[in-house]
């Protein structure tokens, strides 16, 4: 399968399957001299790791990362960085019943129609397990950002589960790490806990979610016009995450309901710097960062592996009824939060290096 790589100067390639012996990533283009160790990457993988609470899949994977190349005496060498994560808790027998059957909502059918062969054990490359490799690569990107743009801070959180949304008036940054849902609204988090328990145990169902990722402290000038837009690459990065079905930046789809007067972010000159009256643009204008917080949202579909029977067909074309056994996330959006953060870091690191290569970091003067 081709097209397993993403990025321009800072480029990463993921490999491996959900039920194979291991998965990982190769990161190319990392500058030399950046502090990097397994201990610096591991916390981000721990954030995504399965089996941490009752609201996620109970597959028990330590997701311990190993650095195989590209680091010497605690810093990057400028050569390719190879990252390895072993799979230790595969239960491939759970998928024996669907070896000849296509699961509705999964990539089983399209993989077969394209390649003529598919790995039915958890979906192979189409599994959310692949995202562990992205998060490991994102850990490298975060170290690049810490070295070259230390003001950048990336935070992801859930703003919606099914039809249940957070109340913006209760938004609390500190609350994000206090619950299983990375939810900034403590009241909503409690409601989601009860709702997901009912959905999983009684309704044998799953639910979708909306995740928002904010990057603060991003310097202005990242990105390029037309085909090198920062928002284009961010949209591509988020859409490439398994189960994502929609991406918005700034006001996103809601911008269609605004007038030009409402949508235009007014600009001020205050205390020797540019200021804005609002951030409908989500921190990006003309494909180039403004210096405001970059805001991206993406919608994750419900997990297709559910215990409720769904109609489908077998490999020979005969009808079938599918009940997907195994260990699955009732709301895959929960563990998509650190994945979205990783993709934000990877895109920003890439565009930071692109900008340095083109402009040397020189900025237009005002005042």
SERO-4910 file (N, C-alpha, C, O; in steps of 0.05 Angstrom, whole numbers):
BEGIN
 pado doro    nc1    nc2    nc3   cac1   cac2   cac3    cc1    cc2    cc3    oc1    oc2    oc3
  Unk    A     17    -24      0      0      0      0     18     25      0     36     27     17
  Unk    A     13     43    -18     29     68    -20     16     90     -3     -5     85     10
  Unk    A     28    113     -3     17    137     10     14    133     40     -7    139     51
  Unk    A     35    124     52     35    121     82     51    143     95     57    142    119
  Unk    A     59    164     79     75    186     89     60    212     89     41    216     73
  Unk    A     68    230    107     54    257    108     75    278    115     93    273    131
  Unk    A     73    301    103     91    323    109    108    331     86    109    316     66
  Unk    A    122    353     89    140    363     67    169    361     76    182    341     69
  Unk    A    179    380     91    206    378    102    208    360    126    225    344    128
  Unk    A    189    364    144    186    347    168    166    325    160    142    331    160
  Unk    A    175    302    153    158    282    141    159    256    157    180    247    166
  Unk    A    136    243    161    136    218    175    120    197    160    102    203    144
  Unk    A    128    172    163    116    149    151    108    129    173    124    122    189
  Unk    A     83    121    173     74    101    192     73     73    179     69     71    155
  Unk    A     76     53    195     74     25    185     63      7    207     62     14    230
  Unk    A     54    -17    198     44    -36    217     14    -39    218     -1    -21    208
  Unk    A      4    -62    228    -24    -68    230    -34    -71    258    -18    -75    277
  Unk    A    -60    -70    262    -72    -72    288    -64    -98    303    -59    -97    327
  Unk    A    -63   -121    288    -57   -146    301    -31   -158    291    -27   -182    294
  Unk    A    -14   -142    280     13   -151    273     31   -150    297     22   -143    319
  Unk    A     56   -158    294     75   -158    317     81   -131    328     87   -128    352
  Unk    A     80   -110    311     88    -84    320     78    -63    300     69    -70    278
  Unk    A     79    -38    307     74    -16    289     93      7    296    107      5    317
  Unk    A     95     27    279    114     48    285    114     69    264     97     71    247
  Unk    A    135     86    266    137    109    248    167    114    243    184    109    259
  Unk    A    172    125    219    198    136    212    195    165    207    179    173    190
  Unk    A    210    182    221    209    211    219    234    221    205    256    216    213
  Unk    A    230    235    183    252    247    167    250    277    169    229    288    172
  Unk    A    273    290    167    274    319    166    276    333    193    274    357    195
  Unk    A    280    317    215    282    330    241    310    343    243    330    331    237
  Unk    A    311    368    252    336    382    255    354    368    275    344    355    293
  Unk    A    380    370    272    398    358    292    399    374    317    393    398    318
  Unk    A    407    361    339    411    375    364    386    379    381    387    393    401
  Unk    A    363    368    373    338    370    388    338    349    410    341    326    404
  Unk    A    334    357    435    333    336    456    310    317    451    288    325    446
  Unk    A    316    291    452    296    270    447    304    244    461    327    236    460
  Unk    A    284    233    474    287    207    487    260    193    487    239    205    482
  Unk    A    261    167    494    235    153    496    218    164    518    194    165    516
  Unk    A    231    174    540    216    185    562    201    211    555    181    218    566
  Unk    A    212    225    535    199    250    526    175    244    507    157    261    505
  Unk    A    175    222    494    153    214    476    131    199    491    108    202    484
  Unk    A    139    183    510    120    165    523     95    178    535     73    167    533
  Unk    A     97    202    548     73    213    560     51    218    540     27    216    547
  Unk    A     57    224    515     37    229    495     23    203    487     -1    202    482
  Unk    A     39    181    485     28    155    480     11    145    503    -10    132    499
  Unk    A     19    151    528      3    144    551    -24    157    551    -44    146    560
  Unk    A    -25    181    540    -50    196    538    -70    182    519    -94    184    523
  Unk    A    -60    169    498    -76    156    478    -81    126    485    -98    114    473
  Unk    A    -65    115    503    -64     86    508    -92     75    514   -107     87    529
  Unk    A    -98     51    503   -124     38    509   -125     26    537   -105     23    550
  Unk    A   -149     20    545   -153      5    570   -149     21    596   -146      8    617
  Unk    A   -149     47    594   -143     63    618   -168     67    635   -166     73    659
  Unk    A   -192     65    624   -216     69    639   -239     54    625   -235     43    603
  Unk    A   -262     52    638   -284     36    627   -297     49    602   -313     36    589
  Unk    A   -290     73    596   -302     87    573   -287     83    547   -295     94    526
  Unk    A   -265     67    547   -250     61    523   -247     31    520   -255     16    537
  Unk    A   -236     23    497   -231     -6    493   -215    -18    516   -197     -4    527
  Unk    A   -221    -43    523   -206    -56    544   -182    -71    535   -170    -86    550
  Unk    A   -174    -68    510   -149    -79    500   -126    -67    517   -125    -42    519
  Unk    A   -109    -84    528    -88    -74    545    -61    -73    530    -48    -94    526
  Unk    A    -54    -50    522    -29    -46    508    -12    -25    523    -21     -2    527
  Unk    A     13    -32    531     29    -12    544     38     11    525     45     33    535
  Unk    A     39      5    499     47     25    479     74     38    486     78     62    484
  Unk    A     92     21    495    119     30    502    135     35    476    139     16    460
  Unk    A    145     59    473    159     66    448    189     61    451    200     65    472
  Unk    A    201     52    429    230     48    428    241     65    405    229     65    383
  Unk    A    263     79    410    276     94    389    299     77    378    317     69    393
  Unk    A    297     71    352    317     53    340    339     67    325    360     55    320
  Unk    A    335     92    318    355    106    303    350    136    305    329    145    314
  Unk    A    370    152    297    368    181    294    373    196    319    369    221    319
  Unk    A    380    183    341    386    197    366    412    187    378    417    163    379
  Unk    A    429    205    386    454    198    399    460    216    422    460    240    419
  Unk    A    465    204    445    471    219    469    450    239    476    455    262    485
  Unk    A    425    231    472    402    247    480    392    268    462    374    283    468
  Unk    A    405    271    438    396    291    419    394    279    391    407    259    385
  Unk    A    377    291    374    374    281    347    399    287    331    413    306    335
  Unk    A    404    269    311    429    271    295    424    284    268    443    291    254
  Unk    A    398    288    261    391    299    235    385    277    215    378    283    192
  Unk    A    389    251    223    382    229    205    354    218    213    342    228    232
  Unk    A    345    199    198    318    189    202    315    176    230    333    162    239
  Unk    A    292    182    242    286    172    269    265    149    266    243    154    256
  Unk    A    273    125    275    255    102    273    243     97    301    258     94    320
  Unk    A    216     94    302    202     90    327    187     64    325    174     58    305
  Unk    A    188     48    346    176     21    347    157     19    371    165     26    393
  Unk    A    133      8    366    114      3    387    104    -26    383     91    -32    363
  Unk    A    110    -43    402    102    -71    399     72    -75    407     62    -62    426
  Unk    A     58    -93    392     32   -102    400     35   -125    419     49   -145    413
  Unk    A     21   -124    442     25   -146    461     -1   -159    470     -1   -180    483
  Unk    A    -24   -148    462    -50   -158    472    -70   -163    449    -93   -157    451
  Unk    A    -60   -174    427    -77   -180    404    -95   -204    411    -86   -223    424
  Unk    A   -120   -204    403   -138   -227    405   -150   -231    378   -174   -225    374
  Unk    A   -135   -241    359   -144   -243    331   -167   -262    328   -183   -260    310
  Unk    A   -170   -281    347   -192   -301    346   -219   -286    347   -240   -297    338
  Unk    A   -220   -262    359   -245   -247    361   -256   -241    333   -280   -235    330
  Unk    A   -239   -242    313   -247   -233    286   -251   -257    266   -256   -252    243
  Unk    A   -249   -281    277   -252   -304    259   -279   -306    246   -281   -314    223
  Unk    A   -300   -297    259   -327   -298    248   -332   -279    225   -350   -283    209
  Unk    A   -315   -259    222   -319   -239    201   -298   -241    179   -295   -223    162
  Unk    A   -283   -263    179   -262   -267    159   -273   -267    130   -260   -258    112
  Unk    A   -298   -277    127   -311   -278    101   -334   -259     99   -350   -261     80
  Unk    A   -336   -241    118   -359   -222    119   -350   -194    120   -330   -188    134
  Unk    A   -364   -176    107   -357   -147    108   -373   -133    129   -397   -134    129
  Unk    A   -359   -120    147   -372   -105    169   -383    -78    159   -368    -63    148
  Unk    A   -408    -73    163   -419    -47    155   -405    -24    170   -400    -26    194
  Unk    A   -399     -3    155   -386     21    167   -356     19    169   -343     39    174
  Unk    A   -345     -5    164   -316     -9    164   -305     -6    136   -319     -4    116
  Unk    A   -278     -8    134   -265     -7    108   -261    -34     96   -248    -37     75
  Unk    A   -273    -55    108   -270    -82     98   -276    -84     68   -260    -94     52
  Unk    A   -300    -74     60   -308    -77     33   -290    -61     13   -282    -72     -7
  Unk    A   -284    -36     20   -268    -20      2   -240    -30      0   -228    -29    -22
  Unk    A   -228    -40     21   -201    -52     20   -202    -76      1   -184    -80    -16
  Unk    A   -222    -93      3   -224   -116    -14   -228   -108    -43   -215   -120    -61
  Unk    A   -246    -89    -48   -251    -80    -76   -226    -68    -88   -222    -70   -112
  Unk    A   -209    -55    -72   -185    -42    -83   -162    -62    -86   -148    -63   -107
  Unk    A   -156    -78    -64   -132    -94    -64   -137   -124    -69   -118   -138    -75
  Unk    A   -161   -133    -66   -167   -161    -70   -159   -178    -46   -161   -202    -47
  Unk    A   -149   -165    -25   -141   -179     -1   -143   -159     22   -139   -135     18
  Unk    A   -150   -169     46   -152   -151     69   -144   -166     94   -147   -190     96
  Unk    A   -134   -151    113   -128   -162    140   -153   -158    157   -158   -135    166
  Unk    A   -168   -179    162   -193   -177    176   -189   -175    207   -208   -170    221
  Unk    A   -164   -179    216   -159   -179    245   -159   -150    255   -138   -137    257
  Unk    A   -182   -140    262   -183   -113    273   -182    -91    252   -182    -68    258
  Unk    A   -181    -99    227   -181    -79    205   -154    -72    194   -152    -57    175
  Unk    A   -132    -84    205   -106    -78    195    -98    -49    196    -98    -37    218
  Unk    A    -93    -37    173    -85     -9    172   -108     10    176   -104     33    183
  Unk    A   -132      0    172   -155     18    176   -163     20    205   -181     36    212
  Unk    A   -150      5    223   -156      6    251   -146     32    264   -126     43    255
  Unk    A   -160     41    285   -151     64    300   -124     58    314   -111     77    324
  Unk    A   -117     33    316    -91     26    327    -68     40    313    -47     46    325
  Unk    A    -71     45    287    -50     58    271    -43     85    283    -21     94    279
  Unk    A    -62     98    297    -57    125    307    -36    126    329    -25    148    334
  Unk    A    -29    103    341     -8    103    361     18    112    348     34    127    361
  Unk    A     23    104    324     48    112    310     48    142    304     69    154    306
  Unk    A     25    153    298     23    182    293     30    197    319     44    218    319
  Unk    A     19    187    341     24    201    367     54    200    374     65    219    385
  Unk    A     67    178    368     96    176    373    111    196    356    129    210    365
  Unk    A    103    198    330    116    217    312    110    246    322    127    263    320
  Unk    A     85    250    332     78    276    343     95    283    367    100    307    371
  Unk    A    103    264    382    121    269    405    147    281    396    159    298    409
  Unk    A    158    271    373    182    283    361    177    312    352    193    330    357
  Unk    A    154    316    339    146    343    330    144    362    353    152    385    351
  Unk    A    134    353    375    131    371    399    159    380    409    162    402    418
  Unk    A    178    362    407    206    369    415    218    389    396    233    407    405
  Unk    A    212    386    370    221    406    351    209    434    357    223    454    356
  Unk    A    183    434    362    169    459    369    181    471    394    184    495    396
  Unk    A    186    454    414    197    464    440    224    477    436    231    496    450
  Unk    A    239    467    416    266    478    411    265    503    394    281    522    398
  Unk    A    247    504    374    247    525    354    225    546    358    228    569    350
  Unk    A    203    538    371    181    556    376    169    550    403    147    540    405
  Unk    A    184    556    425    176    548    452    150    561    462    139    552    482
  Unk    A    139    581    448    114    593    456     90    576    449     68    581    459
  Unk    A     93    557    431     71    541    421     60    522    443     76    508    456
  Unk    A     34    522    447     21    504    466     -3    492    452    -20    507    442
  Unk    A     -5    466    451    -26    451    437    -44    437    457    -34    422    473
  Unk    A    -70    442    455    -89    429    473   -114    420    458   -126    435    443
  Unk    A   -121    395    462   -144    383    449   -165    376    470   -158    371    493
  Unk    A   -190    376    463   -212    369    481   -237    362    465   -240    370    442
  Unk    A   -255    347    478   -280    341    465   -301    362    471   -303    371    494
  Unk    A   -315    370    451   -336    391    454   -364    379    450   -384    393    455
  Unk    A   -366    354    440   -392    343    434   -389    312    434   -370    301    423
  Unk    A   -409    299    445   -412    270    443   -441    264    434   -460    270    448
  Unk    A   -443    254    410   -470    250    399   -484    277    396   -473    296    385
  Unk    A   -508    280    407   -522    305    407   -517    322    431   -528    344    434
  Unk    A   -500    312    449   -495    326    475   -470    344    472   -448    334    468
  Unk    A   -474    370    475   -453    389    472   -445    402    499   -460    402    518
  Unk    A   -420    412    500   -412    427    524   -426    454    525   -436    464    504
  Unk    A   -427    466    548   -437    493    552   -412    511    554   -396    509    573
  Unk    A   -409    528    534   -385    545    533   -382    563    557   -359    571    563
  Unk    A   -404    569    571   -402    587    594   -388    572    618   -379    585    637
  Unk    A   -386    545    616   -373    530    637   -345    521    629   -334    504    643
  Unk    A   -335    531    607   -309    522    597   -287    527    617   -284    549    627
  Unk    A   -272    506    624   -251    507    644   -227    491    634   -229    466    632
  Unk    A   -206    505    627   -182    492    616   -171    470    636   -163    449    627
  Unk    A   -172    476    661   -162    458    681   -178    432    683   -167    411    691
  Unk    A   -203    433    674   -221    410    676   -214    388    656   -221    365    659
  Unk    A   -200    396    634   -195    378    612   -181    352    621   -188    330    611
  Unk    A   -162    354    639   -147    330    648   -159    316    672   -148    297    682
  Unk    A   -183    326    681   -195    314    705   -216    293    700   -226    281    719
  Unk    A   -223    288    675   -243    268    668   -234    251    645   -214    258    631
  Unk    A   -248    229    640   -241    210    620   -245    220    591   -236    208    572
  Unk    A   -259    242    588   -268    251    562   -252    275    551   -258    286    530
  Unk    A   -232    284    566   -218    309    558   -238    331    554   -236    346    534
  Unk    A   -257    333    572   -279    352    568   -275    377    586   -270    374    610
  Unk    A   -277    401    575   -273    425    591   -297    434    608   -296    454    622
  Unk    A   -318    419    605   -343    425    620   -349    403    639   -357    381    631
  Unk    A   -346    407    666   -349    385    685   -378    374    686   -381    350    691
  Unk    A   -398    391    681   -425    382    681   -430    363    657   -442    342    660
  Unk    A   -421    371    634   -424    355    610   -409    328    613   -419    307    605
  Unk    A   -385    329    625   -370    304    629   -385    284    645   -385    260    639
  Unk    A   -398    293    666   -414    275    683   -438    263    668   -444    240    671
  Unk    A   -450    280    651   -473    270    635   -463    250    614   -477    230    610
  Unk    A   -440    255    602   -429    237    582   -423    210    595   -426    189    582
  Unk    A   -413    210    619   -406    185    633   -430    167    635   -429    143    629
  Unk    A   -453    178    645   -477    162    647   -488    153    620   -497    131    617
  Unk    A   -487    172    601   -498    166    574   -482    143    561   -494    125    549
  Unk    A   -455    144    563   -439    124    549   -442     97    563   -441     76    549
  Unk    A   -445     97    589   -449     72    603   -475     58    594   -475     34    589
  Unk    A   -496     74    591   -521     63    581   -518     53    552   -528     32    545
  Unk    A   -505     69    536   -502     62    508   -486     36    504   -493     20    487
  Unk    A   -466     33    520   -449      9    518   -462    -16    529   -462    -37    516
  Unk    A   -473    -14    553   -483    -38    567   -511    -45    559   -517    -69    555
  Unk    A   -529    -26    556   -557    -31    551   -565    -30    521   -581    -46    512
  Unk    A   -554    -10    507   -562     -6    479   -544    -21    460   -550    -22    436
  Unk    A   -521    -31    469   -502    -45    452   -495    -28    427   -496    -37    405
  Unk    A   -489     -3    433   -485     16    411   -460     33    415   -446     29    435
  Unk    A   -456     51    397   -433     70    399   -442     98    391   -465    101    383
  Unk    A   -425    117    393   -433    145    387   -409    161    376   -386    155    383
  Unk    A   -415    181    360   -394    198    349   -387    221    367   -398    223    390
  Unk    A   -369    238    359   -359    260    375   -347    282    359   -340    278    335
  Unk    A   -344    305    371   -331    328    359   -307    335    377   -311    339    401
  Unk    A   -284    338    365   -260    345    380   -250    372    370   -250    378    346
  Unk    A   -240    389    388   -228    414    381   -199    414    390   -193    406    412
  Unk    A   -182    424    373   -153    426    379   -145    455    375   -149    467    354
  Unk    A   -133    467    396   -124    495    395    -94    496    398    -83    484    416
  Unk    A    -81    511    381    -52    516    383    -48    546    389    -54    563    372
  Unk    A    -38    552    413    -33    579    422     -3    585    419     13    567    419
  Unk    A      3    611    416     31    619    414     44    613    387     69    613    386
  Unk    A     28    607    366     39    601    340     49    627    327     33    647    326
  Unk    A     74    629    318     83    654    306     68    660    281     60    642    267
  Unk    A     64    686    274     52    692    248     71    686    225     95    685    229
  Unk    A     59    681    202     75    676    178     79    647    170     92    642    150
  Unk    A     68    628    185     71    600    177     50    594    156     27    603    157
  Unk    A     58    579    136     40    573    114     47    589     89     63    608     91
  Unk    A     35    582     67     40    596     41     15    597     25     -3    581     29
  Unk    A     13    616      6    -12    619     -9    -18    595    -27      0    579    -33
  Unk    A    -43    593    -35    -53    575    -55    -50    545    -47    -67    535    -34
  Unk    A    -28    532    -56    -26    503    -52     -9    496    -27     -6    472    -22
  Unk    A      1    516    -13     17    510     10      4    520     36     18    526     55
  Unk    A    -22    523     35    -36    535     58    -34    519     83    -36    494     83
  Unk    A    -30    532    105    -29    519    131    -55    505    137    -55    483    147
  Unk    A    -77    519    131   -103    506    137   -109    483    119   -123    464    127
  Unk    A    -99    483     94   -102    459     77    -88    435     88   -100    413     89
  Unk    A    -64    439     98    -49    416    109    -61    407    135    -61    383    141
  Unk    A    -71    426    151    -85    418    176   -110    402    170   -116    382    183
  Unk    A   -125    411    151   -150    397    143   -143    369    133   -156    349    141
  Unk    A   -122    367    117   -114    340    107   -104    323    130   -110    299    130
  Unk    A    -89    334    148    -79    319    171   -101    307    188   -100    284    195
  Unk    A   -120    324    195   -142    315    212   -160    295    197   -169    275    209
  Unk    A   -166    300    172   -183    283    156   -170    255    152   -184    235    148
  Unk    A   -143    254    153   -130    228    149   -132    210    174   -126    186    172
  Unk    A   -141    221    197   -144    204    220   -167    185    216   -189    193    207
  Unk    A   -163    160    222   -185    140    218   -210    148    233   -208    156    256
  Unk    A   -233    146    220   -260    152    230   -267    181    229   -290    188    236
  Unk    A   -250    199    220   -257    227    218   -273    231    192   -265    222    171
  Unk    A   -295    246    194   -313    251    171   -317    280    165   -330    287    145
  Unk    A   -306    298    180   -309    327    174   -289    343    190   -282    336    213
  Unk    A   -279    365    178   -260    383    191   -268    412    187   -277    420    166
  Unk    A   -266    428    208   -271    456    207   -248    472    219   -234    462    237
  Unk    A   -243    496    208   -223    514    219   -236    540    225   -250    552    208
  Unk    A   -231    551    249   -245    576    257   -275    572    258   -284    552    270
  Unk    A   -290    589    246   -319    586    246   -328    562    230   -350    552    235
  Unk    A   -312    554    211   -319    531    195   -345    534    180   -350    555    167
  Unk    A   -362    514    182   -387    514    167   -406    536    177   -423    546    162
  Unk    A   -402    545    202   -419    566    213   -414    593    199   -431    611    200
  Unk    A   -391    595    185   -385    620    171   -405    626    148   -409    649    140
  Unk    A   -418    604    139   -438    608    117   -462    623    126   -476    635    110
  Unk    A   -467    624    153   -490    638    163   -483    667    172   -501    682    181
  Unk    A   -458    675    169   -450    702    178   -450    722    155   -449    714    132
  Unk    A   -452    747    162   -448    768    142   -419    776    142   -404    769    160
  Unk    A   -411    791    121   -383    800    120   -375    817    144   -353    815    154
  Unk    A   -394    834    153   -388    851    176   -384    834    201   -366    841    218
  Unk    A   -399    813    204   -396    796    228   -371    779    227   -358    775    248
  Unk    A   -364    770    203   -342    751    201   -315    763    202   -295    751    211
  Unk    A   -312    788    192   -286    801    190   -274    807    218   -287    821    233
  Unk    A   -251    796    223   -237    801    249   -223    828    247   -204    832    233
  Unk    A   -234    848    263   -222    874    262   -194    874    273   -187    859    291
  Unk    A   -177    892    261   -148    892    268   -141    919    281   -151    940    274
  Unk    A   -125    917    302   -116    940    317    -86    940    320    -73    919    317
  Unk    A    -75    963    326    -47    966    333    -46    974    362    -52    997    369
  Unk    A    -37    956    379    -37    961    408    -10    954    420      0    932    417
  Unk    A      0    974    435     25    969    450     47    957    432     62    939    440
  Unk    A     49    968    408     71    959    390     67    932    377     86    920    367
  Unk    A     42    922    377     37    896    364      9    895    352     -8    911    359
  Unk    A      5    876    334    -20    873    321    -40    859    341    -33    840    354
  Unk    A    -65    870    342    -86    857    358   -110    853    341   -114    866    320
  Unk    A   -128    835    350   -152    829    335   -177    831    354   -175    825    377
  Unk    A   -199    839    342   -223    841    358   -238    814    361   -255    812    379
  Unk    A   -231    794    344   -244    768    346   -226    749    330   -205    756    320
  Unk    A   -234    723    329   -218    703    315   -236    684    300   -233    659    302
  Unk    A   -253    695    283   -270    678    266   -253    662    246   -262    640    238
  Unk    A   -230    672    239   -213    659    219   -199    635    231   -187    620    216
  Unk    A   -199    631    257   -186    609    269   -155    611    267   -141    591    267
  Unk    A   -145    636    267   -116    639    268   -102    637    241    -78    636    240
  Unk    A   -117    635    219   -105    632    192   -120    649    172   -144    647    170
  Unk    A   -105    665    157   -116    682    135    -99    678    110    -75    680    111
  Unk    A   -112    672     88    -98    667     63    -79    644     65    -59    642     50
  Unk    A    -84    625     83    -67    602     86    -43    607    104    -26    590    106
  Unk    A    -41    631    116    -18    639    132    -27    645    160    -47    659    164
  Unk    A    -12    636    180    -19    641    208    -18    670    215      0    685    206
  Unk    A    -37    679    232    -39    708    239    -25    714    266    -20    737    272
  Unk    A    -19    693    281     -8    697    308    -29    692    329    -23    690    353
  Unk    A    -55    691    321    -76    684    339    -77    654    344    -65    639    329
  Unk    A    -92    645    363    -95    616    367   -107    603    342   -126    612    331
  Unk    A    -95    580    334   -105    565    312   -125    544    323   -118    529    340
  Unk    A   -149    545    312   -171    528    322   -181    510    301   -190    519    280
  Unk    A   -179    484    306   -188    463    287   -208    445    301   -203    437    324
  Unk    A   -230    438    288   -249    418    299   -252    396    278   -251    400    254
  Unk    A   -255    372    289   -261    350    271   -282    331    283   -282    326    307
  Unk    A   -298    320    265   -320    302    273   -311    273    269   -301    266    248
  Unk    A   -316    257    290   -309    228    289   -335    212    288   -352    217    304
  Unk    A   -337    194    269   -361    178    267   -363    158    290   -343    153    303
  Unk    A   -386    147    295   -389    126    315   -373    101    308   -370     94    284
  Unk    A   -362     88    328   -348     63    323   -367     43    309   -389     39    318
  Unk    A   -357     31    287   -374     13    272   -376    -14    284   -395    -29    277
  Unk    A   -357    -22    301   -358    -48    314   -376    -47    338   -369    -37    359
  Unk    A   -400    -58    334   -421    -58    355   -433    -85    358   -432   -102    339
  Unk    A   -446    -90    380   -459   -116    385   -488   -117    374   -500   -138    375
  Unk    A   -498    -95    364   -524    -95    351   -521   -106    323   -504    -98    308
  Unk    A   -538   -125    316   -536   -138    289   -542   -118    267   -560   -102    268
  Unk    A   -525   -120    246   -529   -103    222   -527   -121    197   -512   -140    197
  Unk    A   -543   -114    177   -543   -130    152   -519   -124    135   -510   -101    133
  Unk    A   -509   -145    122   -486   -142    104   -485   -165     85   -505   -179     81
  Unk    A   -462   -170     72   -459   -192     54   -432   -207     60   -414   -195     72
  Unk    A   -430   -232     51   -406   -247     53   -389   -244     28   -398   -232      8
  Unk    A   -366   -256     29   -348   -254      6   -360   -266    -19   -354   -258    -42
  Unk    A   -377   -286    -16   -390   -299    -39   -415   -285    -48   -429   -294    -66
  Unk    A   -422   -262    -35   -445   -246    -43   -470   -253    -28   -490   -240    -32
  Unk    A   -470   -274    -12   -495   -282      2   -500   -263     26   -481   -251     36
  Unk    A   -525   -259     33   -531   -241     55   -521   -251     82   -519   -276     86
  Unk    A   -516   -233    100   -506   -240    127   -515   -220    147   -522   -197    140
  Unk    A   -516   -228    172   -521   -210    194   -496   -208    211   -486   -229    220
  Unk    A   -486   -184    216   -460   -181    229   -464   -170    257   -477   -150    261
  Unk    A   -452   -184    276   -448   -174    304   -418   -175    309   -406   -196    310
  Unk    A   -406   -152    313   -377   -150    316   -369   -154    345   -375   -137    363
  Unk    A   -355   -176    350   -345   -181    377   -318   -168    381   -308   -155    363
  Unk    A   -306   -172    404   -280   -160    410   -282   -137    429   -302   -132    441
  Unk    A   -260   -122    431   -257   -100    449   -255    -74    433   -236    -70    418
  Unk    A   -275    -57    436   -277    -33    419   -285     -9    435   -297    -11    457
  Unk    A   -278     15    425   -285     40    438   -314     46    433   -322     47    410
  Unk    A   -330     50    454   -358     59    449   -359     87    438   -379     94    425
  Unk    A   -339    103    443   -336    130    431   -307    134    424   -291    142    441
  Unk    A   -300    129    399   -272    131    391   -261    159    393   -237    164    393
  Unk    A   -280    179    395   -271    206    398   -255    212    422   -239    231    422
  Unk    A   -258    196    443   -243    201    468   -213    199    463   -197    216    470
  Unk    A   -205    177    450   -177    173    445   -167    187    420   -143    186    413
  Unk    A   -186    200    405   -178    216    382   -166    243    390   -153    256    374
  Unk    A   -171    251    415   -161    277    425   -131    279    423   -121    297    410
  Unk    A   -115    260    435    -86    262    432    -76    258    404    -54    267    397
  Unk    A    -92    244    387    -84    240    359    -86    267    344    -69    274    329
  Unk    A   -108    282    349   -111    308    338    -89    327    346    -79    343    330
  Unk    A    -81    326    372    -59    342    381    -33    335    367    -18    353    359
  Unk    A    -29    309    363     -4    301    349     -4    311    321     17    320    311
  Unk    A    -26    309    306    -27    318    279    -23    348    277    -10    358    258
  Unk    A    -34    363    296    -29    392    297      1    397    301     12    414    287
  Unk    A     14    383    319     43    387    324     59    380    299     78    395    292
  Unk    A     52    359    285     67    350    262     65    371    239     85    377    226
  Unk    A     41    382    235     37    402    214     52    428    221     65    439    204
  Unk    A     50    436    246     63    461    254     94    459    252    107    477    243
  Unk    A    105    436    260    133    432    258    142    433    229    163    445    222
  Unk    A    127    420    212    133    420    183    133    448    172    151    456    157
  Unk    A    112    463    178    110    490    167    130    510    180    138    529    167
  Unk    A    138    504    204    158    521    216    185    517    201    199    537    196
  Unk    A    191    493    194    216    488    179    214    499    150    233    509    140
  Unk    A    190    496    138    186    507    111    190    537    111    202    549     93
  Unk    A    179    550    132    182    579    134    210    588    138    220    607    126
  Unk    A    225    574    155    253    580    160    269    577    134    287    593    129
  Unk    A    262    557    118    276    552     93    271    574     72    289    581     57
  Unk    A    246    584     72    239    604     51    246    633     60    256    648     43
  Unk    A    239    640     84    242    668     93    264    672    113    271    695    119
  Unk    A    274    651    125    293    654    146    281    666    172    296    675    189
  Unk    A    255    665    173    241    676    197    238    706    196    229    718    216
  Unk    A    246    719    174    243    748    172    214    755    169    199    742    154
  Unk    A    205    776    183    176    783    182    173    812    172    190    829    175
  Unk    A    150    816    159    143    843    150    140    862    174    129    854    195
  Unk    A    149    887    172    147    906    194    122    923    192    112    929    171
  Unk    A    111    929    215     88    947    218     95    968    238    107    963    259
  Unk    A     88    993    231     93   1015    250    120   1027    247    127   1046    262
***
